[in-house]
């Protein structure tokens, strides 16, 4: 479902925890997770401690990141089923973390893949 500009503006003002809750709820509702990709694969962010894959709840927020050095990137949806079956284990094997809905200041909640998977499954069980 496409977001209107006023929704994008409002959600962009959320703090990290509120963006995490919004993301998990939206990802489960829409049954997809948005990433950015380029010719080398998935875009990465680096914190002091972790290499992270940024994920977003909506195409619009992912595309907001496709500027500057990332302007050749495309937003790509990963189905929730594919995320659970492949991505969680793949990220764990590669020792990568997930940064959920980073804002323009690169601030977002960093979770290990199993923690992110747990949050998604916990939300899914609430909405059944």
Secondary structure by P-SEA (a helix, b strand, c coil): ccccaaaaaaaaaccaaaaaaaaaaaaaaacbbbbbbccccbbbbbccccbbbbbbccaaaaaaacccccccbbbbbbcaaaaaacaaaaaaaabbbbbcccccccccccccaaaaaaaaaaaaaaac
